[in-house]
C-alpha cells in the first residue's frame, strides 16, 4: 500500500484507539477492519464478501459462504476499500469543516424559542391585538414567565411597530413586526436594540407570485456580483424606506442599536435580506434565529453572507437557520444556480428538545441535505419543535392572541386552569389568507404524474391479464380503459365541484367571491375533503353581456357568467387515485341556463365544422360555439391569467385547469376543455353535470379518446 493508503487505515485505527483505549494491538487492528467493512457494504456484493472474509481472517469465521476463499488484509484494502476511501477523502477535503465550538456555544435553546414565538406572532397580521401580544410574549412583569424570560430580554411596552404594505394590488400582503428590546440581566446575549420579525407567506396570491419569482436579481446594496431571489428582493424593496423610518422612530440609529431578525419560511429569507441591507448602512446585527428559510441567492451571495453572518471574527452575530425533519422548503429552489448559506440548527423530529445537529448549510450530512430530494416533504414546513404549539401554521387561541393581545403562554395557562370555559372551535378562526401557507412551490406535480402513470399501467395490465404494477412506470403506458375511468371517479371530488357549479348561479353578485372562498377553504368543508382549497385573492367573478342574432330584440345584461380561481392541493396523498390532484391548478366554472338568451342559444343546434386536422370531422353546435368565440374566449383567458394560470410554462403560473359547469354550463365546460387544451393548457379531470353535448360524435370521441388519454 502507498503511504496515502496506509494513512487511511491508520486514521481509522486512531479513532478506534480513542474510543477504546484499553484494546490490545491485535484487537485494535481487528476492530479497525470491522469499521472499514461496515463502510464497505456500500460497494456491493463483491466488496461485502471481501469485507466479511477479512473479518473472518482476523477473528475467526463469520458466516463465510462455503467455497469462498479468504482474501488477505492487503487484498481487502486495495481491491475493496481503497476506491471508496479515496473518493471519501476527496469528498472530505471539499466539504466544509465542522462548525467551531465557539459558534456552537452561541446557540441558545432559550433564545431560539423566544425568536420562534415572535416569528409566529407576526402571522397575526395587522390585527388590533398584535401590539399587546408582542409585548406580553416578551414581558418581564413580576411573577410572569414569558416566552422571552429564559432568553433574558424583554420588549419595551409602547415601542412595538408594524411593517404593513400592499403588494401586487393585495392589501397587507407584506407584514412584519418591529419592537424595541432590552436585556433583563447582565448575562443576557441580547443587547439594547430592536427585533424585526417578517411574516412568511400566507395563503394569498401576492405572496404566491413572489415565492415563484425565482429569477436571480442583482442590485443588492454593497454586494457586488451577488444575485438574489427576485420575488423576495422586490418584497424587501417595498418596505425598505418604511422600515428605516420606523427604526428611527423608536430611537434605533445605526451604530448605536443592535438589530435582531427572525421570520418563518419566506419571511426568514426576507429577514436575511433585511440583515444584509441594514448592516450595509451601519447597523450591527446580533445573534439571530430564522426558521425554514428557502435559499435566496447565488454562490457569491452565499459566500458573502457566510463571511458576515456565519463566521467568527465578524462585526456581526451569527444568524442560525433552524430546520426540522425532512422539510423541502429549506432546499428550495432546487435550481442549481441557488446556493445555501449559514449555519443550520437541525431538529430531527417533533420530540427533539434540543438541536440534533449544528452544521453548515449545504453539507451532504447536514440537516435536510442528508436526504434525497424525493424523500423531502412540505409537511415538515409548518412543524417546528421550538415554536409555540410545535408549529407556525396554527394558533392555540388565535382570536385571543391576535385580537385580544394575549401571549401564547397566557392562552395555555388559561386553558389549563379553566378547561370547561375553553372552546377553541367556538372562537373566530384564522382566515386562510392570514394563516401561514402550508403550500410552497417546493411541492411539484411529480406525485400526480407517478399516480397517473401507475393507474394507466395497471389498466393496461388488467386488459392483458398481467399483474398490476408495484411501482410507478413511464408515462408511455397510456391506454384508455373502463378501469381507469372508474378509478378517476370519487364522490368527494364530485361534491366539491358540484358545490362550485352551484355557486355560479349566484352570478356576479357582491358576495359570490367570499362564498367561493368560504366553500372551498383548505381547513374544512367539501373542497378540503377532496384535497384542495381556493387560494384567497385569486377569484375572478365575471358576467358577460352577450346578444346573439337569435336573441334579438330583447336583451339582458350578464347573459353569461363564469368564475376562475387558483386552487391548491392540501396534501400530497391527494395526488394518488382516486383524486389525481395536481399541486396547483386553476378552476373554471360556467353558469348554466339562466335567461331567455341562454334558452335560445341552446336551441341553435346547427353544426359548424371546426376544421381541425387533429379532430377529423369534428363539428360544434352553432349556439355554443359562437358564444365561446364572440363573448367568452377573451375574458376567460384574461381571468385565468389573473387567477395565476397560463397556457405556456412559467415559474409564476400553472398550466393546469379544472373545468366544471351544470346544464348549459356543463355544455360550455365540455367545449372549453377542447378549446383550452388546444391553446396549451393541461386540462385536468373535469365535470360536466347534466350538460349537453357541444358537438357531434367525432368531437366527443376526440375528447374521450385522443385529447385526454390519461
N, C-alpha and C positions, 0 to 999 in steps of 0.2 A: 504494500500500500504506500501511496505517496504521503508526504508529511501532512498535506491538507486533509487527506482521507483519514489518516490516523488521528488528526486533531478532532475530527468529528466524533470519533469513538471516545477519545479522551474527554471531550466536553460532556458527554452523557455520563461517563463514569464519574466525573467530578460531581455532577448533580446527584447521582446515586449516593456518593460518599457523604454529601451534605445532608441528605435525607436519612441515611443510615450509617452514622459514623463508627458503629461497632462491628460492621461486617468485616470478615476476613477478605484477603485479596481475591481468592478464588470465588467466594460468594459474591463479592462486589462485581467481578467481571461477568459472572453468570447473570446477575440482576441487570447489568448494563445491556447485555444482548437480549434479555427479555424485553426491556424497554424498546430497543430497536425493532424487535419482532412485532410488537404491538403496532408501531407506526407502519411497519412493512405490510400490514394487512391491506392497505390501500393499493398495493402494487399488483394484486391479482393472485390467482391460484398458484402459479409457479413460485412466486416470491413467498407466499404463505407456507408452501411446503418446505421451501428452503429455510424459512424462519423457524418453523416448528422443528425441523431436523437439527438446526443449530442448537436449539434449546435442549433437544434430547442429547446431543453430543456433549453438552456442558453439564447436564444434571440428570441424566437418565432418560429412558424412553418417555415420550409424551404423546402417546396415541399415534405413532407414525404408521402410515399405511404399509401393509406387507409388501415387500419387494422394493421399497423406496430407499435408495442409498442415502447415507448421511453425509452431506457436504461438510467441508471444513469450515471453520470460522472465517477464514480468508475468502473462500468461495461465497459464503453467505453475504459478507460485507461487500465484496467487489461486484458480484453479479446481481445481488438482490437489493441491497440497501443504498449503495452509493449513488446511483442515478437519482433516487428520490431525495437523498440528503443534499446532493449538490444543488438541486432545484430549490430545496428548502433554505439552504444557506443563502442563495441569491435572493430569495424572497425576503428573508430576514434582513438582508443588507439594504433592500429597498424600502422596507417597512419602517414607519416612524418608531422611535424608541418608546419605552413605557413612559407614561405621564410621571413627571418628577413628584416625589413625595411632598415637596414644598407646595406644589399646586393642589395635590390631593387633600392636604390638610386645610386648605381654604374652603373646601366644600363642607357646607353645614346642613345637616338634616333639618334643623330648626328653621334656618333661613329659607331653604327651598320650599318648605310648607307655607311659610308666610308669603313668599312671592307667588306661589300657586293660588293661594286664597285671593290675592289681589288680581291676578290674571283672570280668575273665574268671575269675580265681581264685575269686571269690565263687560261681561256678557249681559248685564242688566241693561246696558244701553242708556239712553238719555231719559231715564225714569226718575221721578222725584225722590226716591229713596236711596239713590246711588251714593249721594254725598255722605249721608249718615252711615250707610252700610260700610263704606270705605273707612270712615273714622272709627267705627266700632270694631271693624275687623282688626284694626291695629291700635286699639285703645290701651292706655296704661292706667285706667281708673282703678282705684284701690279695691282689692278683693275680686277683681275681674281678670280671668285668664283669657287673653285674646289669642288669635292666630299668630300674632307677632311677639307675644310675651317671651317665648323661648329664644327668638332671634334678637331680643333686647333692643327693639326700636319701636317707635310709635309714629302715627300720623298726627300732625298738628291740626286739631279741630279748627274749622274755618278756613283752612288752606287746602281744600280739595277743589280741583277744577276739572272740567271735561273738555275733551277734544272731539268736536262733533261737526261733520261736514257731509254734504251730499256728494254723490259720485255717480256719473253716468245717468243723471236725472233721478236717482233714487235717494230720498231724504235719509239722513242718519246712516248712510252706507259705511261711512268711516267714523269710528268711535274709539276713544281712549280715555284714560284717567290720568290726571297729574295730581300728585299730592306731596306736600312738604313733609319730610320725615326728620326725626331726631333720635339719637341714641338714648336708651334708658339706663345705660350703665357704662362705666369706663371701659369695660371689656367687649363692648358691642363691636361687631365688624362693620356696622352701618354708621356712617358719619352724617353730620348735618347736610341735608341736601334735598333732593326730590326723586320720587319714583314715578316712572312712566309705564303704564300698563296699556298696551294696544290690543284692542279686541280682535280676535281672529275672525275668519269668515263665518258669517251667518247665512241662513238659507234664503238669500235674495240674489237676483240676477246680477246686480252690480258687483258683489263680491265674487260671484262665479266667473264673470268675464275677466276680472282682474287676476284670479287664480290661473286662468287658462292662457293669459297673455305671457307666454314663456319665451318670447323672443328676448335675446340678451341685448340690453340697452346700455349705452355709455353715458358719460356726463356726470358720474358720481364725483362730488366735491373732493378734491385732494387725492384722488385715486387714479392716477394716470395709467391708462391701459386696461383699467378694470371694466368689466361688463356685468350688469346685474339684471335680474328678472324685471322685465318691462312693467308688468302689471303692478308689482309691489313698489317699484320705484315711482310710478305715477301716483299711486296711493299716498306715498310719503310726500311727494311734491304738493299734493292738495292741501295738506295741513301743516307744512313746514313753517310758514310765516306765523300761523296762529299759535303753534306750539312755542315758538321762541317768544312771542308776545306774552303768552301765559306764564312762561318761566320768569320773565322779568316782573310780571305782576305779583308773583309770590316772593319776590326778592331773591331769586336764584340767578346770579350773574356768573359768566364764565370766569374760571379761576378761583371763585370763592364758594362754589357749590358743587357737590358731588352728585352725579346723575346715576340712577339705577334703572334698569329696563327689565321689562317682563312682558309676557304675552303667550298665547297658545296658538299653534298652527300658523296660519299666515300672519297672525298678529305677532308671533315670535320672530318671523323673518323680517317684518317691517320694523320691529323693535331693534333688530340688529342694525338696520339701516339708520335708525334714529341714533344709536350709539356711535356709529361711524361719523355721521354728519355733525353731531354735537361735539364730538371730540376734535373735529377739524376747526371749530370756531372757539376753542379754548376751554371747553368743559372737561372735567375729569370724570371718567366712567368708573364707577365702583363695581365690586364683585356682584354679578347679577345671575339670574336664573331664567332661562326661556324654555318653553315646553313644546316638543314635537315640531320644531321648525322645518319647513321644506328647504331644500337647497335654494340658494338665492343668487349665486353668481358664478363666474368662471374661475379658472385656476389662479389667475392673477389676483382677483378679489379675495379668494380663499387664502392665498399666501399673506396678503397684507392684513387681513382680519386676524389670522393666526399670530402674526407678529405683534399686533396691537392688543388683542384680547385673549390670547391663549398661550402666553409665554411669560416666564419670569423676566424681570428687568424692565418691563414696560411701565410707563407712567400710569397705566390704567389697570383696573382689576380684571379678573378672569370672568368671561361670560360662559357659564356652564349651560349646555343644551341637554335637557332632560328627556330621555326616551324610554319607551316601555314596550315589552313584549315583542311582537313582530310587526310593529307599526309601519305601514307602507309610506306614510306621508313623509317621514324623515329621509327616505331615499328618493323622493320625488323632487323635481322632474328627473325621469330616468334618462334623459338626453345626456350623452357623454360630454357635452360642452359645459355642463354644470358640474361644479366641484363642491365637495363638503368642506366645512371648516369647523374649527373649535374643538372643545373637549366635551365628550359625552358622559353624562351620568346616567347609567343604564339600570333600569329596574326590570328584572326578568319576568315578573308576574305581579298580579294584584296583591299577593300576600307579602311581597317584599317590604320589610320595614326600614331597610337602608339600601343604598345603591349597591347593586350586584357587581358593578364594574365601572371604573372611571378610566376612559381611554380616549385616544384621538379619533375624531370622526373620520370615517372612510377606511380605517384599518380593517383588514379582512376578518379579524377575530373580534372586532369591537361592536358592541350593541347590535343593532339590526343588520349590520353588514355581515354577520356570521351566517345569515340565512340567504337562500337564493331568492330572486325576485318573485318566483312562483309561490314561495312559502309566505310572503308578506301578506298582511291583511289590513284593511281600513278599520276593522272592528276595534283594534287597539288604539286608534287615534283618539277617541274620546276618553278612554280609560287612563287613569294615572294614579298609582297608589299614594302619591304625596298630595293630591288635590282633595279638597273637601268632598266628602261622599265618594272618594276614589274616582272622580271624573270631572270633566269640564262641560259636558253636553247637557246634563240635567241638574236641576237645583232641588235641594230639600227646602221647601217653603219659598219658592220663587217670589210669590206675591209679598210675603213677609219681608224678604230681603230687599227686593228691588222697588217696592212701593213703600214698605213700612220702615226701611232703613235698618233692619236687624242684621247682625252678622250671622254667619253660619253657626258659630258656637252658641249664640243666643237661641237660634231656632232649635238646635239639637238639644239644648238644656230644657227648653220649654216642652219639647216633645217627650223627653224622658220624665219630666215632673208631672205633666198633665196629659197623659196619653188619651184619656177619654175626651179631651177637648180638641185633640188634633185630628184633622181630617184633610189629608193632602189633596184628595180629589175634589173637595168642596171649594177650594180656593180658585182664584184666577190662574189659569195655566199659561205657561210661557208660549207666546205665539211662535210659529215656525220661523218667521223672518227676524226673530230676536234671539233665537237659540243657536248655539254653536253648530255649525254644519257637520253632519256625520257622513257627508259625501265630499270627496275631493277628486280632482282629475287623475289622481293616482289609481283610481278604480277604473279599469278599462273594460272593453267588451269581450275579452278573451274567454271568460266563463260562458257567456251566451254562445259564442261560436263553437266551443267544445261541446256544449249540450246539444246544439242543433246537429252537429256532425255525428254525434253518437246516436241521436234519435233516428236520423236518416239511415245510418249504417245498420241499426237494429231492424229497421223496417225492411231494408234490402235482404238482410239475413233471414228474416221471417219468411219472405217470399221465396227464397232459395232453399229454405229448410235448414240453414246453418244456425249455429248458436249465436245469441246476441253478443255484442262486444262487451268487454270488461273495461275498456279504456277508450278515450276519445280517439277518433281516426280522422284522416284527412277529409276536407270538405268535398273532395271529388266524388264521394259516395252519396250523391244526391239522387234520390228517387222518390217520386210522389207515391203515396200509398194510403189506403184507408187507415192503417195503423197509425201513421204519422198524424193524419188529420184528427184522429180520435185523441192522440196524445196531446195535441195542441189545445184541445178544449178543456177549460175548467170553469166551474160555476163562479168562483170568486172573481176571476178576471172579467167575466161577462157582466156580473153585477156592478163592478166598478165602472166599466164603460157605459153600461145602461144608465147609471146614475148621471154620468156626464152628458149623455144624449138627452136625458130628461131635462137637465138644466138648460139645454139650448132653447127650450120653449119659453124660457124667461125673456128671450130676446135681449136687445141692448138696453136692458133696464139698469137702474143705478146700483142695484145690489147684486147683480149677477157675478161680478168678479169675486166679491167676498164669499158668495155662495159656492163658487167653484173651489176656492182655496180652502174653505171650511169642510166641504165634502171630501176633498182629496188631499188631506194633510198626511204627513208621514207617521203620525203617532197613533192614530186610531181611526176606525171607520172602514168603509168599503174599499177604498184605494189602498190603504195600509194593509188590509187583509190580502190584497193581491200583490203586495210587494213594491208599491210605488207611491209617490206623492207629487203634487204640483209644487214647483218652485215659486214662492211668492214673488210678486212684481214681474212675472212673465206672462200673465194672462192678457191676451188681446181679444176684446169683445167687439164685434163689428157687424152692424146691419148694413145691407147693401140695397140701394134703390135700383130697381130693375123693372123695365116695362117692355115686354116683347110685343111683336105685332099682334099676337093673339089676344093680348090683354088691353088693347085699345077699346074704348076711350077711357075706361076707368083706371085709376092709378092709386097706389098705396106706397107710402114710404117704407123702407126696410123690408122690401119684398122677400129678400133672402137674408139669412143670418148664419153666422158661424163664429166659433172662437178657437183660439190656439193657446197653448201653454207649454212650458217646458216641464217634463216630468223626470223623476229620478228613481232608480231602484233603491230600496231601503236596505237590502241585504243581498250578498252575493248568492245566497241559496235560491233566490228567485230567478236566477239565470237558468236554472235547470228546468226540466219538464215538471209540471205541465205549464209553467209560466213563461219561460223563454224571454225574460225581461232584460233588455239591454241596460247598461249602466245609466244611460241618459238618452232622451228622445223628446220629440215634440208630439203633442196630441192635437189633432184637427177634428173638430166636431161640427157637423152641419145640422141645422134645424129641419124638421120635417114640414109637411104641408100645413100652412098656417093662414092662407088667404086665397081669394079668388084667382089672383095671378098664378099662384102655385098650382092650383087645380087645373087651370088651362094649360100650363106648361106640361103637366103630367099627361095631358091628353094628346100632346103633339108627338106622336109615335113614328113619324116619318123617319126612315132610316137613312143616315148620311154616311157615305164611305169615309173612313179615317185615313186612307191612303198611306198606310204604314207597312213598309216592306217586311217588318218583323211580325206583323199581325195580319197575315194574308186573309182578305175577305172580310175584315172586321168593319162593322158599322155601329154607329151610336144613334140613339133617338134624338131627333132634332131639338126638342124642347130642353132636354137636359144638357146636350152639347152646347147649344147656343148660350144657355145661362152660364155655363162654365167659361166659355171663351169671352163673351161680351161683358160679363158682370163679376165673375168670381176669381178668375185666374190671377189677375194682377193684385187685388187686395189680399188673397190667400198667400201668395208668395211674399208680400211685404210683411204680413202678420207673422208668418213662420220665421222670417229673418229677425223681426223684433223679439220674438219669443226665444230665439237662440238656435235656430236651425237653418241649414243652408245645403243646397244640393252638391256643393263642392267641399272636398275635405278641407278642414281648417282646425287649428288649435282651439279657437274660441267658440266654435259652433258644432252642432251634431247633425249628421245626415239622416238619422233615424226618425221616422214619423209613424205614429199610430193614427188611424182614421176611423171615425165612427159616426153613426147617424141613424135616425129612425124614420121610417116611412120614406117620403121624398128625400129626406136627409140621408137615408141609407142608400138610395139610388145614386145620389150625388157622391157619396163616400166611395162607392164602387168605381165610378168613373174617375174620381180623384186618385184612386190607387193607381190606375193606369197612367194618368197624366203626370203624376208626381214621380212615379218610377221612371218614366221616360225622361224626366228632367234631371235625374241623377240622385234622387232621394232613395234611401233604403226603407221601403215601406214594410212595416212590421205586421205582426198578427193583428188584423183589424176586424171590425164588427159592423155589419150591415143588418140592422134589426128591423125586420118586416119591411125591408126595402125592395124596390122593384129592380128589374134588370135594365141597365142603362143602354144595352146594345144587343146585337144578335148573338147567335150561338157561337160564332167564330170568336167574338170578343170575349165571351165568358169562358170559352175553352182556353183561350190565350192566357187569361188572368189565372185560371186554376192550374194550368199545367206547364206554362212556359215562363211567365213573368215572375212567379214566386215559387221556384222549385223547392225551396226549403219550407 
